[in-house]
């Protein structure tokens, strides 16, 4: 029976005359499905016989020409040109598995019943054919097409010492020109680890023909050779070895997860000889024993990779992208299996994200997912960076890059900070060029994942069009404060400890502040790990000094490093200051009450999430509707809400962008959507206030531009609700009509806040606050007159009453009268900034 890792890469229907097997694993042992241990010669011999090859010859520098079956030996006999020549010739002997047989250049030996594997004889008692005598034999075998034949150079490095190798190499070139009806094969087994060193070796011994094939043998336009690098055993072969030990050595097997263990062992990509020794010395073959003896280089998990991906904290966009991609890959795989499509499935991916966002972990899971889908045999991860691929000398980079790719075959090659390959010298570009070729050549056996900062990776792909069309993009967002807290708690749980409620609040505030100030170097999970290590050290000191339970004592606020303790209180203090600022606003009692309720609701959500009672990570809609007359404080409160939500850690920036119809609507079809989208983009992570929003649907007959703006805003309110709060503002009646006519927008409003008109006393207080703010003095004898005016102003207000704006207009007139009086009467000192009765204007002016 054949062994998949030897035969799977061989395509005998491709018309190739030459097959090249290379890599350190050509010296490995192979375990077939009939539980027999074989070497590579025996595996190839069995495979070729199954493929109908009738005559199979082997050559090595020590054994010379030899056979593994009598029929091949007998069919390789050459008839003598004359009896005289035959009589004068000395009998020639062949070494190898069949021992020494006479007559290979003469008549058939009479010893027809000699066993296939005779007893060993003394080394010097059986002279072997010299290389020059072998040449006519292999030439005749290759030229004859009546019998399907194969010549295997089992240790092809011996060709460097072949007598008259120039003639041999010349004959091999001639074999490449044999007609296609001649199906004879020439197979080379090299032990070089990569194709580049193999090519250099061939070049060094003058085997230019094979050196050139090694250089361009995978060019689909000029294929003449199959190059196959042998890896370690796959899961099927490991299972066969397991069963061999179970039956041959009575080794106990723990069947719970036994097949998964074989897959994990295969992912290690180590020789079968290594696993033979492991199984032989193990008490039993089980995951427990594998962990005890350190068989596996990484921690393994019996849960399916997709399930573990779903359990990871955050990464919602990553999970959605991978889920959708897996669905597509399943369909593509079925099409391939049904013969509907013959194109290999492309598995390459680009990760864009800051450090600590889980890129390496997800890359490892993707390899397992591909393996579980049957798209990769091993699904192991080979992680590299620039220094692993790039060398300092021309030509050496290709060797390094090919070596890394060879080690990743049947799995994932993960290149972190891949953009560095195109920064600096030309050697990095050599690595990229080598990578691109192998990505195409090995697309059925290799998944390449390139990763790095978003901006740099965008430039990296842009500078290499070949990469752009080969890669699926996955964007890793930074972890938000709640996710960072969850990661910290998971880290604490790993040491079987806990944290106090006070510390949870402090950490949430700390992560909120750090998240808001983050830049491209934000550490994400790495930041959490560093913080945990610092706190664990401080906790250790505390529990020893205070004689607490060393294992169960919870982490406390006292364990926060001093610099972080200060940071954790910042947002809480800022929030309280902002709420006090809101309270200091004149009037607006119902508005203040509603905003307090909103703030408390958000704080409660955070606490429920921290306590594990709000398991669904649902981002609530926070969009608002402000209704009321002009001058009632809508814009002022909207600005304050942006700062409040920033302090709550719910908005990254909290900036305030105010627009109206004019700033959203253009005069040409299609331009409004662009203009509106730009306004929304500028408000992301903050507040977008649309004043007099009802004007968007008041464009008149045939005006679709306002509707175009609404159609652009509504989906953004939904899709960007984690980064944007939209506040619609305007007159109460008009806004009600507007919302009734635009149900899609109305459905997305979470809070409706009515801003009432200021009463007379509140208008009076607004006036006095203006005086105080600008340094004007209002004597007490004026207060009754002013109060009477503002009460009258309120009681006689019309529909267009300006509230605070009306007070501002009144105030400005009063200031101007004082200034006029100051010049007219040459006032000095305190009189220059003190109001008089003469300065009070008629409020109806």
C-alpha positions in Angstrom: 0.0 0.0 0.0 1.2 3.5 -0.8 2.1 6.3 1.7 0.3 9.6 1.0 3.1 12.0 1.9 5.4 10.3 -0.7 2.9 9.8 -3.5 0.4 12.7 -3.2 2.7 15.2 -4.9 3.6 12.9 -7.8 1.5 13.4 -10.9 2.2 10.6 -13.3 -0.4 11.9 -15.8 1.3 15.3 -16.2 3.7 14.1 -18.9 6.7 14.7 -16.7 9.7 12.5 -17.4 11.5 13.2 -14.2 10.4 13.1 -10.5 12.4 14.7 -7.8 11.8 13.9 -4.1 13.8 15.9 -1.7 14.1 17.0 2.0 15.5 15.5 5.2 12.4 13.2 5.4 13.5 11.2 2.4 15.6 9.3 5.0 12.5 8.8 7.2 10.6 5.6 7.8 7.1 5.3 6.4 4.0 3.5 7.8 1.5 2.3 5.3 -2.2 1.5 5.9 -1.4 -2.2 6.1 0.8 -1.3 9.1 4.1 -2.1 7.6 7.2 0.0 8.1 9.0 0.8 4.9 11.8 3.0 3.6 11.3 5.4 0.7 12.7 2.9 -1.8 10.1 0.3 -0.8 7.3 2.9 -0.8 8.2 4.1 -4.3 8.6 0.5 -5.6 5.1 -0.5 -4.3 3.6 2.7 -5.8 5.2 2.3 -9.2 4.1 -1.4 -9.4 0.6 -0.3 -8.6 0.8 2.2 -11.4 1.7 -0.5 -13.9 5.5 -0.2 -14.0 7.0 -3.5 -14.9 10.7 -2.8 -14.6 12.1 -0.8 -11.7 15.8 -0.2 -11.2 17.6 1.5 -8.3 21.0 3.1 -8.2 23.2 4.4 -5.3 26.9 5.0 -5.0 27.4 2.1 -2.6 25.0 -0.5 -3.9 25.4 0.5 -7.6 22.6 -1.1 -9.6 20.0 -3.1 -7.6 16.4 -4.3 -7.7 13.7 -5.0 -5.2 11.9 -7.7 -7.3 13.1 -10.5 -9.5 10.9 -9.6 -12.5 12.5 -6.1 -12.7 16.0 -7.8 -12.5 15.1 -10.3 -15.2 13.6 -7.7 -17.5 16.7 -5.6 -17.3 19.0 -8.2 -18.8 20.7 -7.1 -22.0 21.4 -9.5 -24.8 25.0 -9.8 -25.9 26.0 -8.4 -29.3 27.9 -11.6 -30.1 28.7 -15.0 -28.5 32.4 -14.2 -28.6 31.8 -11.1 -26.6 29.7 -13.0 -24.3 32.3 -15.8 -23.8 35.1 -13.4 -23.2 33.2 -11.3 -20.7 33.7 -11.9 -17.0 30.4 -12.6 -15.1 29.2 -9.3 -13.5 27.5 -9.2 -10.1 24.9 -6.8 -8.8 24.5 -5.9 -5.2 21.3 -5.0 -3.4 18.2 -6.7 -2.1 18.4 -9.5 -4.7 22.0 -10.2 -3.9 24.5 -11.2 -6.6 23.0 -12.5 -9.9 25.0 -13.6 -12.9 24.1 -13.0 -16.6 22.7 -9.5 -16.5 24.8 -8.7 -19.5 24.6 -12.3 -20.8 22.3 -15.2 -20.8 19.7 -15.8 -18.2 21.1 -17.4 -15.0 20.2 -20.9 -14.3 19.6 -20.0 -10.7 16.0 -19.2 -11.2 14.9 -20.4 -7.8 17.3 -18.1 -5.9 15.3 -16.4 -3.2 14.6 -12.7 -3.6 16.6 -11.8 -0.4 19.5 -14.3 0.0 21.7 -14.5 3.0 24.3 -11.7 3.2 27.7 -12.3 1.7 31.1 -10.9 2.4 31.4 -7.4 1.0 34.4 -8.1 -1.2 33.3 -11.5 -2.5 30.7 -10.0 -4.9 32.2 -7.3 -7.2 29.5 -4.8 -8.3 29.1 -3.2 -11.7 31.2 -0.2 -12.3 29.3 3.1 -13.2 30.5 2.9 -16.8 29.0 -0.5 -17.2 25.7 0.7 -15.8 25.3 3.4 -18.5 24.2 1.1 -21.4 21.8 -0.7 -19.1 19.9 2.4 -17.9 20.1 3.8 -21.5 18.4 0.8 -22.9 15.8 0.7 -20.2 14.8 4.3 -20.7 14.8 4.0 -24.5 12.6 0.9 -24.7 8.9 1.7 -24.5 7.6 -1.8 -24.7 7.8 -2.1 -20.9 6.9 0.7 -18.5 10.2 1.3 -16.7 11.5 3.5 -13.9 15.1 4.3 -12.8 15.4 5.5 -9.2 18.6 7.3 -8.1 18.0 6.5 -4.4 20.8 8.8 -3.1 21.0 11.3 -5.9 23.9 13.2 -4.2 26.1 10.2 -5.3 25.8 11.5 -8.8 28.6 13.9 -7.9 31.0 10.9 -7.7 29.6 9.0 -10.7 32.3 7.9 -13.1 32.0 9.7 -16.4 29.1 11.8 -15.1 29.2 14.0 -18.1 28.0 11.2 -20.3 25.3 10.3 -17.8 24.0 13.8 -17.6 24.1 14.0 -21.4 22.0 10.9 -21.6 19.5 12.3 -19.1 19.1 15.4 -21.3 18.4 13.0 -24.2 15.7 11.2 -22.1 13.9 14.5 -21.7 13.3 14.5 -25.5 11.8 11.0 -25.7 8.3 10.9 -27.4 5.2 11.1 -25.1 4.3 7.5 -25.9 7.4 6.5 -23.9 6.1 6.5 -20.3 9.4 5.6 -18.7 10.4 7.6 -15.6 13.7 8.8 -14.0 13.3 9.5 -10.3 15.9 11.3 -8.1 15.9 11.2 -4.3 17.8 14.1 -2.8 18.3 14.8 0.9 18.7 18.6 0.5 16.3 20.4 2.6 15.2 23.0 0.0 15.1 23.4 -3.7 17.6 26.3 -3.8 20.4 24.3 -2.2 19.4 21.3 -4.4 19.8 23.6 -7.5 23.2 24.8 -6.3 24.4 21.3 -5.7 23.4 20.2 -9.2 25.0 23.3 -10.7 28.2 22.5 -8.7 28.5 19.0 -10.1 27.8 20.0 -13.6 24.2 18.7 -13.7 23.0 21.9 -15.3 19.9 20.3 -16.8 18.4 19.4 -13.4 19.6 22.7 -11.9 17.6 24.6 -14.4 14.6 22.4 -13.8 14.9 23.1 -10.1 14.9 26.8 -10.8 11.8 26.9 -13.0 10.4 23.4 -12.8 7.0 24.7 -11.5 6.6 27.1 -14.4 3.3 25.9 -15.8 4.4 26.8 -19.3 7.5 24.6 -19.3 6.9 21.7 -16.9 9.2 18.7 -17.3 9.5 17.6 -13.8 7.7 16.9 -10.5 9.4 18.4 -7.5 8.1 17.1 -4.2 9.5 18.0 -0.8 8.7 15.4 1.8 7.2 16.6 5.1 6.6 14.6 8.3 3.8 12.1 8.5 0.2 13.3 8.2 -2.6 12.3 10.5 -3.5 9.2 8.5 0.1 7.9 8.7 0.3 8.7 12.5 -2.9 6.7 13.0 -1.3 3.8 11.1 1.8 4.0 13.4 -0.5 4.1 16.4 -2.3 1.0 15.3 1.0 -0.7 14.5 2.1 -0.2 18.1 -1.3 -1.2 19.4 -1.2 -4.6 17.5 2.5 -5.3 17.3 3.6 -4.0 20.7 0.3 -4.3 22.6 0.5 -0.6 23.4 -2.6 0.8 25.2 -4.5 3.5 23.3 -6.8 6.0 25.0 -9.6 6.3 22.4 -11.0 9.5 23.9 -9.7 12.1 21.5 -7.3 9.6 19.8 -7.9 10.9 16.3 -7.5 14.5 17.4 -4.2 13.6 19.0 -3.0 12.1 15.7 -3.9 15.4 14.0 -2.0 17.4 16.6 1.0 15.1 16.3 1.0 15.5 12.5 0.9 19.3 12.9 4.3 19.1 14.7 5.8 18.0 11.3 8.4 15.8 12.8 9.8 12.5 11.2 8.0 9.2 11.8 11.2 7.9 13.3 10.8 10.5 16.1 7.2 9.4 16.8 8.3 5.8 16.7 10.7 6.4 19.6 8.0 8.4 21.4 5.4 5.7 21.1 7.9 3.0 22.0 8.9 4.6 25.3 5.4 5.9 26.3 3.3 4.0 28.9 0.3 4.5 26.6 -0.7 6.5 23.6 -3.0 9.3 24.9 -3.3 13.0 25.2 -2.4 12.8 28.9 0.8 11.0 28.1 1.6 13.4 25.3 1.3 16.3 27.7 3.4 14.5 30.3 6.2 13.7 27.9 6.0 17.1 26.1 5.2 15.7 22.7 3.3 18.8 21.6 4.9 22.2 21.2 1.6 24.2 21.8 -1.3 23.8 24.2 -4.0 21.9 22.5 -7.8 21.9 23.0 -10.3 19.3 22.1 -12.9 21.9 21.2 -13.4 22.7 17.5 -11.4 25.7 16.3 -14.5 27.6 15.3 -16.0 27.1 18.7 -12.9 28.4 20.4 -12.9 31.4 18.0 -16.4 32.3 19.1 -15.3 32.1 22.8 -12.6 34.6 22.3 -13.2 38.0 23.9 -14.3 40.7 21.5 -13.3 40.4 17.8 -16.9 40.6 16.6 -15.9 41.8 13.1 -13.2 39.2 12.8 -15.6 36.4 13.8 -18.2 37.5 11.3 -15.7 37.7 8.5 -14.3 34.2 9.2 -17.8 32.7 9.5 -18.8 34.1 6.1 -15.5 33.0 4.6 -15.9 29.5 5.9 -19.3 29.2 4.3 -17.8 30.2 1.0 -15.0 27.8 1.3 -17.4 24.9 2.1 -19.2 25.6 -1.1 -16.0 25.9 -3.1 -14.8 22.6 -1.6 -18.0 20.8 -2.6 -17.7 22.2 -6.2 -14.1 21.0 -6.4 -15.2 17.5 -5.1 -18.0 17.4 -7.7 -15.7 18.5 -10.5 -17.6 21.7 -11.1 -14.5 23.7 -10.5 -10.9 22.6 -11.0 -9.2 25.8 -9.6 -7.6 25.2 -6.1 -9.2 27.2 -3.4 -7.2 30.3 -2.3 -6.6 30.3 1.4 -4.4 33.4 1.8 -5.4 36.2 4.2 -4.2 39.7 5.3 -4.7 40.7 8.9 -4.8 44.5 9.6 -4.7 45.5 13.3 -2.6 46.9 16.1 -0.5 44.7 18.4 -2.2 42.5 21.0 -5.5 42.1 19.1 -5.2 38.3 18.8 -3.8 38.0 15.3 -1.4 35.2 16.0 -4.1 33.2 18.0 -6.6 33.7 15.2 -4.0 32.6 12.6 -3.5 29.4 14.5 -7.2 28.8 14.7 -7.6 29.4 10.9 -5.0 26.7 10.2 -7.1 24.3 12.3 -10.3 25.4 10.6 -8.8 24.8 7.2 -7.6 21.4 8.4 -11.0 20.5 9.7 -12.6 21.5 6.4 -10.1 19.2 4.6 -8.4 22.1 2.9 -5.0 21.6 4.6 -3.6 18.3 5.8 -1.9 19.6 8.9 -3.1 23.1 9.6 0.0 23.9 11.7 1.4 27.4 12.1 4.8 28.5 11.0 5.4 32.0 12.4 8.1 34.2 10.8 9.2 37.8 10.6 11.5 39.7 8.2 14.7 38.4 9.9 13.6 34.8 9.2 13.1 35.4 5.5 15.7 38.0 4.5 19.5 37.5 4.3 22.2 40.0 3.7 23.5 38.6 0.5 21.9 38.4 -3.0 20.4 34.9 -3.5 20.4 33.9 0.1 17.0 35.5 0.8 15.3 33.2 -1.7 16.9 30.2 0.2 15.6 31.4 3.6 12.2 32.2 2.3 11.8 28.9 0.5 12.9 27.1 3.6 10.3 28.8 5.7 7.6 28.0 3.1 8.7 24.4 2.9 8.3 24.1 6.6 4.8 25.6 6.4 3.5 23.4 3.6 0.1 21.8 4.4 -0.3 24.5 7.0 -0.2 28.3 7.6 2.8 30.6 7.0 2.2 33.6 9.3 4.3 36.6 8.5 4.1 39.3 11.2 4.8 42.9 10.3 5.0 41.8 6.7 5.2 45.4 5.5 8.8 45.5 6.7 9.7 43.3 3.7 9.2 46.3 1.3 10.9 48.8 3.6 14.6 49.4 3.1 16.8 47.2 0.9 16.1 45.1 -2.1 16.4 41.8 -0.2 13.0 42.2 1.2 11.5 42.5 -2.2 13.3 39.3 -3.2 11.5 37.6 -0.3 8.2 39.0 -1.6 8.8 37.8 -5.1 9.8 34.4 -3.9 6.7 34.3 -1.7 4.3 35.3 -4.5 5.6 32.5 -6.7 5.2 29.9 -4.1 1.8 31.2 -3.0 0.7 30.5 -6.6 2.6 27.2 -7.0 1.6 25.8 -3.7 -1.9 27.2 -3.4 -3.4 23.7 -2.8 -1.0 23.1 0.1 -0.3 26.5 1.7 -2.1 29.3 3.4 -0.2 32.5 3.8 -1.3 35.1 6.4 0.4 38.5 6.3 -0.2 40.8 9.3 0.7 44.2 10.6 -0.5 47.8 11.4 -3.5 48.8 9.2 -1.9 51.7 7.4 1.4 50.0 6.7 -0.4 46.8 5.5 -2.5 48.9 3.1 0.7 50.4 1.6 2.3 46.9 1.5 -0.6 45.5 -0.5 -0.8 48.6 -2.7 2.8 48.3 -3.7 2.4 44.6 -4.7 -0.6 44.1 -7.0 0.1 40.4 -7.1 -0.7 40.3 -3.3 -3.8 42.3 -3.6 -5.7 39.9 -5.7 -4.6 36.9 -3.6 -5.6 38.0 -0.1 -8.8 38.1 1.8 -8.8 41.0 4.3 -9.7 40.7 8.0 -9.5 43.8 10.2 -8.8 43.5 13.9 -10.3 46.4 15.9 -8.7 47.5 19.2 -10.4 45.9 22.3 -12.8 48.3 24.0 -12.7 49.0 27.8 -15.2 46.3 28.6 -13.3 43.8 26.6 -10.0 44.8 28.2 -11.5 44.3 31.6 -12.8 40.8 30.5 -9.3 39.9 29.4 -7.9 41.0 32.7 -10.4 38.9 34.6 -9.6 35.9 32.5 -5.9 36.4 33.3 -6.7 36.5 37.0 -8.9 33.4 36.7 -5.9 31.5 35.3 -4.2 31.8 38.7 -7.5 30.9 40.4 -7.9 34.2 42.0 -10.5 37.1 41.9 -10.8 40.9 42.0 -12.8 43.1 44.4 -15.8 45.1 43.1 -13.9 48.4 43.8 -11.0 47.2 41.6 -13.5 46.4 38.8 -14.7 49.9 38.8 -11.2 51.3 39.0 -10.0 49.1 36.1 -13.0 50.0 34.0 -12.2 53.7 34.5 -8.5 53.0 33.8 -9.2 51.1 30.6 -11.6 53.7 29.5 -9.0 56.5 29.9 -6.3 54.4 28.2 -8.6 53.4 25.4 -9.6 57.1 24.7 -6.0 58.2 24.5 -4.8 55.2 22.5 -2.7 55.5 19.3 -1.2 53.0 16.9 1.1 51.6 19.6 -1.8 50.7 21.9 -1.0 47.3 23.4 -4.5 45.8 23.7 -4.1 42.4 25.3 -0.4 43.0 25.7 -1.2 46.1 27.8 -3.4 43.9 30.0 -0.8 41.3 30.4 1.8 43.9 31.5 -0.6 45.4 34.0 -1.5 42.0 35.4 2.2 41.2 35.9 2.8 44.5 37.7 -0.3 44.0 39.9 0.6 40.4 40.7 4.0 41.5 42.0 2.4 44.2 44.2 -0.2 41.8 45.4 2.5 39.2 46.3 4.3 41.8 48.4 1.0 42.8 50.1 -0.2 39.4 51.0 3.1 38.4 52.6 3.4 41.7 54.5 -0.2 41.5 55.7 -0.1 37.7 56.3 -3.2 37.1 54.0 -4.1 34.0 52.1 -1.4 33.8 49.5 -3.5 32.1 46.9 -7.1 33.2 47.5 -6.7 36.9 48.6 -8.4 38.9 45.8 -6.6 41.6 43.8 -7.5 45.0 45.2 -7.2 48.7 44.2 -4.2 48.8 46.5 -2.4 46.5 44.0 -2.7 49.0 41.2 0.6 50.6 40.4 0.6 54.3 41.5 0.6 55.7 38.0 -2.4 53.5 37.0 -4.3 54.3 40.2 -4.3 58.0 39.3 -5.4 57.3 35.8 -8.3 55.1 36.9 -9.9 58.0 38.8 -9.6 60.5 36.0 -12.7 59.6 34.0 -14.9 59.2 37.2 -13.8 62.7 38.3 -14.3 64.2 34.9 -17.8 62.6 34.7 -18.8 64.1 38.1 -17.5 67.5 37.0 -19.5 67.4 33.7 -22.7 66.4 35.6 -22.1 69.3 38.0 -21.7 71.6 35.0 -25.0 70.3 33.7 -26.6 71.0 37.1 -25.3 74.5 37.1 -27.3 75.3 33.9 -30.2 77.5 34.5 -33.6 75.8 34.2 -33.9 72.7 32.1 -35.0 70.6 35.1 -36.7 67.9 33.0 -33.7 67.8 30.6 -31.3 67.3 33.5 -33.5 64.6 34.9 -33.6 62.7 31.6 -29.8 63.0 31.0 -29.1 61.8 34.6 -31.3 58.7 33.8 -29.3 58.1 30.6 -26.0 58.3 32.4 -27.1 56.1 35.2 -28.4 53.5 32.7 -25.0 53.4 31.0 -23.2 53.1 34.3 -25.6 50.3 35.3 -24.8 48.5 32.0 -21.1 48.7 32.7 -21.6 47.3 36.2 -23.9 44.5 35.0 -21.3 43.6 32.3 -18.5 43.6 34.8 -20.5 41.3 37.2 -21.2 38.9 34.3 -24.9 39.6 34.4 -25.0 41.2 31.0 -23.5 38.5 28.8 -24.7 39.8 25.4 -22.3 42.4 24.1 -25.2 44.4 22.5 -24.4 48.0 21.7 -27.5 50.0 22.5 -28.8 52.8 20.2 -28.0 56.2 21.8 -29.3 58.5 19.2 -31.5 61.4 20.5 -34.3 63.8 19.5 -34.1 67.3 21.0 -37.3 69.3 20.5 -38.1 72.9 21.5 -37.9 76.5 20.5 -34.6 78.3 19.7 -32.3 79.4 22.5 -33.4 76.6 25.0 -29.9 75.1 25.3 -30.1 72.3 22.8 -26.7 72.9 21.3 -25.1 73.5 24.6 -26.5 70.3 26.1 -25.5 68.3 22.9 -21.9 69.5 23.3 -22.0 68.4 27.0 -23.4 65.0 26.1 -20.4 64.3 23.9 -18.0 65.0 26.7 -20.2 62.9 29.2 -20.2 59.9 26.9 -16.5 60.2 26.4 -16.0 60.2 30.2 -18.2 57.1 30.3 -15.9 55.4 27.8 -18.7 55.0 25.3 -17.2 57.5 22.8 -13.5 57.6 21.9 -13.3 61.4 21.2 -16.6 63.0 22.1 -16.1 65.7 19.5 -19.1 67.8 18.5 -20.1 68.4 14.8 -23.1 70.6 14.0 -24.7 70.6 10.6 -27.9 71.7 8.9 -29.6 71.1 5.5 -27.2 73.4 3.8 -24.1 71.4 5.0 -25.6 68.0 4.0 -27.4 68.7 0.7 -25.8 69.3 -2.7 -27.4 70.5 -5.9 -26.5 67.4 -8.0 -27.7 63.8 -7.9 -25.2 61.7 -6.0 -23.3 64.6 -4.5 -25.6 64.8 -1.4 -24.7 61.2 -0.3 -21.0 62.1 -0.5 -21.5 65.3 1.3 -23.5 63.7 4.0 -21.2 60.7 4.4 -18.2 63.2 4.8 -20.1 65.0 7.6 -20.8 61.7 9.4 -17.2 60.6 9.0 -16.0 63.7 10.7 -18.4 63.1 13.6 -17.4 59.4 14.2 -16.5 58.7 17.8 -18.5 61.8 18.8 -21.7 63.7 18.4 -23.5 64.8 15.1 -26.1 67.4 15.8 -28.4 68.0 12.8 -30.2 71.3 13.6 -33.6 72.0 12.1 -33.5 68.4 10.8 -37.1 68.7 9.5 -35.7 70.9 6.7 -34.3 67.8 5.0 -37.8 66.8 4.0 -38.9 70.4 3.1 -37.2 70.7 -0.3 -40.3 71.2 -2.2 -41.8 69.2 -5.1 -39.3 67.2 -7.1 -36.5 67.8 -4.6 -35.0 64.4 -3.8 -31.7 65.7 -2.4 -33.0 66.0 1.2 -34.3 62.4 1.0 -30.9 61.3 -0.3 -29.3 62.8 2.8 -31.8 61.0 5.1 -31.2 57.7 3.2 -27.5 58.1 3.8 -27.9 59.0 7.5 -30.3 56.2 8.5 -28.1 53.2 7.8 -25.1 55.0 9.3 -27.1 55.5 12.5 -27.4 51.7 12.7 -24.0 50.6 11.3 -22.0 53.1 13.3 -24.0 53.1 16.5 -21.0 52.1 18.6 -19.0 55.1 17.3 -21.7 57.8 16.7 -24.5 59.5 18.5 -26.8 61.5 16.2 -28.9 64.2 17.8 -31.8 65.6 15.7 -33.0 69.0 16.8 -35.8 71.5 15.9 -39.2 72.9 16.7 -41.5 70.4 18.4 -44.3 70.5 15.9 -42.1 70.3 12.8 -39.9 67.5 14.3 -43.0 65.5 15.1 -44.2 65.7 11.5 -40.7 64.9 10.3 -40.4 61.8 12.4 -43.9 60.7 11.4 -42.8 60.9 7.8 -39.5 59.1 8.3 -40.2 56.0 10.3 -36.7 54.5 9.6 -35.1 57.4 11.4 -37.7 57.4 14.2 -37.1 53.7 14.9 -33.4 54.5 15.6 -34.1 57.2 18.2 -33.5 56.0 21.7 -34.2 59.2 23.7 -36.6 62.0 23.1 -35.9 65.2 25.2 -38.2 68.2 25.2 -36.5 71.5 25.9 -39.2 73.8 27.5 -39.1 77.6 27.2 -37.3 79.5 30.0 -39.7 81.2 32.4 -39.3 84.8 33.5 -37.1 84.1 36.5 -34.9 81.8 34.5 -34.5 84.5 31.8 -33.6 86.9 34.6 -30.9 84.5 35.9 -29.5 84.0 32.4 -29.1 87.8 32.1 -27.3 88.1 35.4 -25.0 85.2 34.5 -24.1 87.1 31.3 -23.3 90.2 33.3 -21.2 88.3 35.7 -19.3 86.4 32.9 -18.4 89.7 31.1 -17.6 91.7 34.3 -20.6 94.2 34.1 -22.2 95.3 37.4 -26.0 95.3 37.7 -27.0 97.4 40.8 -29.7 96.0 43.1 -32.0 99.0 42.3 -32.3 97.7 38.7 -33.2 94.1 39.6 -37.0 94.7 40.1 -37.2 96.5 36.7 -35.3 93.8 34.9 -37.3 91.0 36.5 -40.5 92.7 35.5 -39.3 92.9 31.9 -38.3 89.2 31.7 -41.6 88.1 33.2 -43.4 90.1 30.6 -41.1 88.8 27.9 -42.0 85.2 28.9 -45.7 85.8 29.3 -46.0 87.6 25.9 -43.8 85.3 24.0 -44.8 84.2 20.5 -44.1 81.1 18.5 -40.7 82.4 17.4 -39.7 83.4 20.9 -35.9 83.1 21.1 -35.5 82.3 24.9 -31.8 82.6 25.7 -31.2 84.4 22.3 -33.8 87.0 23.2 -32.0 87.6 26.5 -28.7 87.8 24.7 -30.2 90.4 22.3 -31.6 92.4 25.2 -28.2 92.2 27.1 -26.2 93.4 24.0 -28.5 96.4 23.6 -28.1 97.3 27.3 -24.3 97.0 27.0 -24.2 99.2 24.0 -26.3 101.9 25.8 -23.8 101.8 28.7 -20.9 102.3 26.3 -22.6 105.2 24.6 -23.3 106.8 28.0 -19.7 106.2 29.0 -18.4 108.3 26.1 -21.1 110.9 26.4 -20.5 111.6 30.1 -16.8 110.7 30.2 -17.4 108.0 32.9 -14.4 106.8 34.9 -13.6 104.0 37.4 -16.3 101.6 38.4 -19.0 103.7 36.7 -17.6 102.6 33.4 -18.9 99.1 34.0 -22.0 99.7 36.1 -25.5 99.7 34.5 -28.0 102.4 35.2 -31.8 102.7 34.6 -31.1 104.7 31.4 -29.3 101.7 30.0 -32.4 99.4 30.1 -33.9 99.2 26.6 -37.5 98.4 25.7 -37.5 94.7 25.2 -39.8 94.9 22.3 -37.3 97.1 20.3 
